[in-house]
Each structure stands twice: as C-alpha cells, then as structure tokens.
Amino acid sequence: MSNPSFEHAQAFGHSIVTHGKVRITVLTSRLFRIEYSSEKKFEDRPTQIMWKRQFPKVQMEINKTTSSLEIVTDSLKLQYLDTNVEPLPSNLIISEINEEFTWHPKKRDTDNLMGTARTLDEADGIISLEKGLISRAGWSVIDDSSSLILTREGWIEPREKTKFDMYFFGYGIDYQDCLDDYLKLSGNVPLLPRWILGNWWSRYWEYSQMEVEQLVKDFRSYDIPLSIFIIDMDWHITDLKKYWKELKQQKIVPEKLKPAIHDGWTGFTWNEKLFPNYKKLLEFLKTNNIRTALNLHPAKGIYPHEIQYSKIAKRLGIDSSKFKAIEFDIANQEFAKVYFEEVLHPYQKDGIDFWWIDWQQGKKTKIAGLDPLWWLNHLHFEDLSSDPERRPFVFSRWGGLGNQRYPIGFSGDTYITWRSLAFQPLFTSTAANVGYFWWSHDIGGHMGGSEDAELYTRWIQYGCFSPILRLHSTKNPFMEKLPWKFDSETFSIVKSALQLRHQLIPYIYSIAWLSFTKNIPLCQPMYYLYPSNESSYSFKDQYFFGTELLVAPIISPMDPTVGLSRKEIWLPNGLWFDFNSGECINGDKVFVNYYFKDEIPIFAKAGAIIPVSPDYHEAHHSNLELIQLLVFPGSDNQFILYEDDGVSQKYLTGNHVQTEINLTSSQKSISIEICPSQGDLSLIPNERKFEIIIKGIIEPKSIHFEIDDSKGEINWTFLKSTRTLSIDPILLQPNQKLQCHISHSKGLINEEPRTKDQFFPLLKAMQIPYNLKSDLYEIRGKLISDVHLLHESLRIFSNLPKNIDSSHNYNAVIQLIAYAFILSAVQPKLMESSELKNMLSKTPEHELKRLVEHFSLLYSGSANKTDIFPLSKPQLQAIIETLTQHPLKF
C-alpha cells in the first residue's frame, strides 16, 4: 500500500518564508500555513490531513526586521512580532486587507457554520457538530500540530514534536473558493462507482441464502430497482459457544479443549448453516446486477474458529495449537498486511464488492494519536486502489478531517423519529463544509420509535434526494422496511420514489464527476451560492441537489387541521419551476405551501437541464440507449452529461465520455443543442435516442430540429395539465450534433399560477367544516390569485381561539385573508406590498379593528393556541404597532 501524493507534499520554495523559529507557507493569497519549532525543524511530509502543498506562486510583500516578520498579499496581512517566540495573541495577528476581520491564535470562531460528526449513533434529533472550514466570521483554522505523518512506504508514524502547525483560511464569504483550496491541499473527493447511486437494501437480520435470493426476486416482481444488497453481521458465525459445542459433540475437537471465544460480533467465516453455498449466492446477485457488501466488526481479532486462523497464525509466528485469539493490531504493519491478504482479498475474489467497516470500539491504537477508525478507512481505500479494475471507496464512519478522500460515510444507528429525520438534511449538507459529500443514513431510521407510514414515506422521499439511499433497520421482527409490507397508498408512493432515484442516476453521476473535478457537493448548503442573503442561513433544511435542483424535504408530520404537510420555503432571486407540475414561481421570497403525501418540494432553476433514465432497472449498471432530458425554460444554461465504465479507475487516464448540452432560452423561444460526445466513444452505444421533455411552457406554435445540417420530421405531444412538451425520441450517433428549436410568438413560459388546478383538491383535503369549504369555493375567484394565501387562511381559521368570532361569512373570510398576509409579514417588505394594501383597503374598518384586537390577544398570552403562529411576542407587538400607525389607518 502506498501514498500516491507523497511527491506533492513539500511546498515550492517560492511559497515559503522562514524567519527565526517560524516558517510561513503562503499557499494562496488567503491561505497560510504557520509553523513554529523551537528547534527550527519543520515538516514537509504528508500528514493525516494535508497531502498536497504545491500551489502556484502568490504575489506578496515581505518585510523583515531582526525579529519580526510581515507578509502582505492582496487579501491578508500577517504580522509576527517576534519570530523567536511561539505564536501568542500578542505576537501573531492576521487581518483581512480591508480590515473585515482580525485574527489571533486564541480567538474563538463563534460564527462557524460547522462541519460534521463521527456518527449519529443513538441520535434522536440534533447533535453537536465539529467545526468546519466555512464561517461567517470570514476565517477558519485547522490545527495540524498533532497529526501523524504518512511515510513513503505507505505506513504512518508520529512526527517530531512540533509546537505549532496551523492553517489559516481567510476567505470571507467566498465559501466555494475556501473549499476548493482545502480539497486541493488535503486531497479531493474521489469519483464513486455508478452502481453506488442506486437503492441499497440492508437489515440487521439472520437472512438465509434462500431468503436473500427470494428478496431480490421480490424487489423485481414489485418493480422496485435495487443496486446493492448488504448482508449484516449474521453472514458469519456469531454463536461461538454453540459452534465449539457441536464440534466437540461430533468429536472433531477434543472435549477438554478450551478455545478462546467472544460475543460473536467479530467474524470472518461464513455461517454455512445460513449460507451453504455463498459463492453461488454471490453469482446470483451479480447475474441480477446487484452488488454485495458484508458487515465487519473486526475489533476482537482473529479467533481459533475462523477458517483463516491457521494461515494467519503461521505468518505472524503464533502457535495455532494453543487456540488463543490473535489480537486485532491494525497499527502493526505486518498484521495489517496479513489481515488484508488472508481475510479480505479471498472474499473479494469470490465476489464481495466492498466492506461495511462498522468500527465502534474506541479511538486508540498502539501508535499514540492514531485513531483506528481513521486508519482503517485509509488502509481499506488504499488497498482497493491497488486494483485498477476496481474503483476504491469505503463504507464507514467519519474518521475526521481528510476523510473526504475515503467516502462513503455510514452515519450510524439513529432513532425512528421525526426529530431524527428533521436533522438529517442539515447534517448532510453541512458536511460539505469539511468536504465530506457522501453520507449514507439508515433511511427510515434504525431503532426505537413505532410504525409510522407517513414518517417512513417522507424519509424515503428525502433519501431519494440524499447522497445514498440505503434502507436499514435493527433486528426486530415487528420492524419492517420492505415497501410492499405497508398499505397500498404508502407502497405506491414509496415505489415511485425508489424508481425516481434510479431514473436520476445519469444526473447524479454527472454531479459526482463535478464533485471529483470541481468540488461541487451533491447536497450543497444554500449559503454557498447566496452568502449575502440571510435566508440562506435560516432555511437550514433545504439545499441544492446538484447544480440544477433545490430540494426542501418534508421533515414533519402533516398538519392535522388541514390534512396536508405544511412547508415554509425560501426561493432565491430568479425564476424557479416546480419540478413535477412545471409551475413557474418568482423567487426572492418566502412562502408557505401544503403538500399531499406523494409530493416532494423540488424546484428546478430557470434553464435547468436534467438527464434521466426512463429505464430505472438499467441506470445503475450501464450507459443507456435512451436518455430523457428534462428541460426548464427561463435562462441560458449548459450541462455536461458524464459517462464512463462506472466501475474501474480508467477514468483517471481519460477513459470517459462527456456530452455537452446547451440551452438558449428567451421569452418566445427555446433552443436545445446536444453536441457531439467527446472522449472514449466505445463506452457508449453506437446509437442512442434522446427524448426531450420541456416543462413549464405553453403549447408551442413551432418545433423543428436539425441533425448536423439535415432537418428532420418531428413528432411531439403537449399535456396542458402539467405544462409539459414531450418530443418523441430522436436517434443520434455519438459524433452528431442535434439542434431543436421551439417557439411561440406570444411567449413560451407559462407564468399563470396553478391555483385553479390546485384549488379544489386542496380545499377538499382540508379538515374544516363542509359549510366553510362551500363558502370558500363560492368566492374562489377572490382567492384564486394566491393559493398560498388560502393555505394559511384555512390553517389559521381552524386554530383561532374560541372567543374570536369565526362565523361563516364573507367578512370573516376577508379577515382570515388579512390574518394570513400579516402572518407573512415577518419580512418588512411584505408590510409595504401592494397586495397587502389592496386587500386590507377593501376590508371593513371594524374588521381591521378586530384584527388588531386579535393580535393583542395573542400578544397578551391569553389565547390558548399561540404556538400555531410562527411569530415571537416581540414580532407580534411590532405588527400591532405597524397596524395602528400604518398610513392606511388600520
């Protein structure tokens, strides 16, 4: 095993400034390495965190005196007053060139946006996170002083004592730039195999070989795609007392033998009673295009019952006749070599695709400072890297900074609660702040809780738009995660979500390529693109899913008063489109919407291009003969469809294909260009069809296309209810260019709200009196301009304190509408909106007075249900004052 980045660890001479006992490495104008050594010995080898310190030359001004040092770049100024003294707050200061911030070694970062955590084991909601690289303070630091050193031989050793080795990042709100330079320094996120992106099935359960095969057949019979089947720890022998008892009864071993035994969690020998022919099982899974992993809890070591015991003992010089346990000493280079060669490699040759490293047994090894989790992640990744036909990754808990090099993360055993689900979107996207893009959660939760079909449904819908969709649960006969074990409605919704996940693989895989080449997280916090907008920090459970989509998953139970799930959403400035309905929405606002159980709040940006696969059973293991392009109008855009063999490391030497797709969009026309594919064209079909689907438009008047310079006939259909144009598949060779032009003289984008379509089903779903439904339906023309207003009005109506009049008349409804507007008035801009003024100007004066009284009632705390209002008492008081002082004389 070797470290491929060793030659790049030592910084170029042009980056290094040495003075006294201090060495400063100016890696970029905003990234400094600061070392202090009383013996003037500095470290140039790769550490656990930092691997590649060779950066281009930075323009800087260096000022030295006998004992002081000043370095000025175009972004930062470093002042070291006495370079013979260790860094102290009075001795070392770094400031932003325009004095946006000033830092010293003891300064606390209270504005850090956090990173991630080792595990979510036993979490029931929010947990504390470690700090990340992204901070609203404008700066962050990584202390690398205690990090161990990687050697040329591929092993690890303690460094010579270094007093201070720290990296200072001063990037302000240029968050992506900060992440880019960290990953350049520490090592980027590798490209995962394509099959990783499909649906995983896992359960802590004593499956038999026959049961595994039947379960795979069941997934297929229920038309649910499956990519990976994980076999948890019961693949190996777990009851050692019973195992040795049976051997003694059969007189295979002496009755007096007292072999070492343990609790059964560690194991490396297949349980032949459950799996009489495991190689045949692995062949069966491969035939069905399903990959396989086995669970490993290796901490107990190699015990005498293991089939590898004698070989390992012999290689390590241990007497196997004494039947003593062989310690799991992963910090010992010889043991590690034998462990991989004798235990893991034979099973990999048999067909095991990867290992689930389920390490939970402490943070210490025989090398001081070496966490066994970090080291196992590193060794497993490097071991798999040695096979060019196999794309390396691990499946394990997060081992700390630098572990972005070793995806995928297993987040651990969470409780089955809404609190657990609610935390996972934030937890997953925030991990981008340490470059950790690929968390895998126990979708549906692992333990505890109770059966809740709605929670299960919403969790799988979130999983569809998370890095990895892996169903898992603990060993409990009543805990069922198979979709077809639920009621028919839940099964239908979950099945659609699992199919959608596989349909999205061409898109997700293309984003995975961007993660590898451009450091773009699949799940990206909102503040990466909108760092100056306060809403990007407060709407923590929504995120960008790749470059084209924004997802705001439902993470709370439905509102029983309306029979729907309520979601408050912020859309940034610009045009956005509902991914499913094609409805056009103007951004730069916060709004409330209600969703049926089968709906997921997904929004496509203007100009979005999303390649998908209509064949959800093939997408995870082959390059497709038919690709659908989902296109949304409103802006020019470019998307690169990335493809390779999906399994090997050949992409590193150029064995891949990229197809550029361009969109030119104006008010009256859309032009889509599919350029000739570039790269190793042998990887993709000689001919393939592209089906173009455009959402959010009105029926066009003109459609035509050209392949190279030849015009062709085209068939298409338009579905008015979903505002969707579907162009029949067009056959294209890899070296051909397709241009498709759609136009309408009066404009193509359908900007009409879908209120008319939504009004009746939403109103029908509301849990309110029939008479009120009828009254509201009668005045639907007055409500039709803003369906979100209807949502909030009905919610408020059903929760009004009983001592407030709620009679079913026109004025009461108007009052409710005013109520809804003012509830939305947490943003001052809405208090000045023309819609609010217009609505309230038409409201009778006595109704407005009662409105003020109602808010006063809420503010005083005498109302029984103030918790339904998303306002604090100071906000309520501010609204009352605004009402009473408003120019409209409320």
Summary of the structure (lengths in Angstrom):
residues: 890
radius of gyration: 30.6
end to end distance: 75.7
largest distance: 97.9
contacts: 2903
relative contact order: 0.07
helix: 32%
strand: 22%
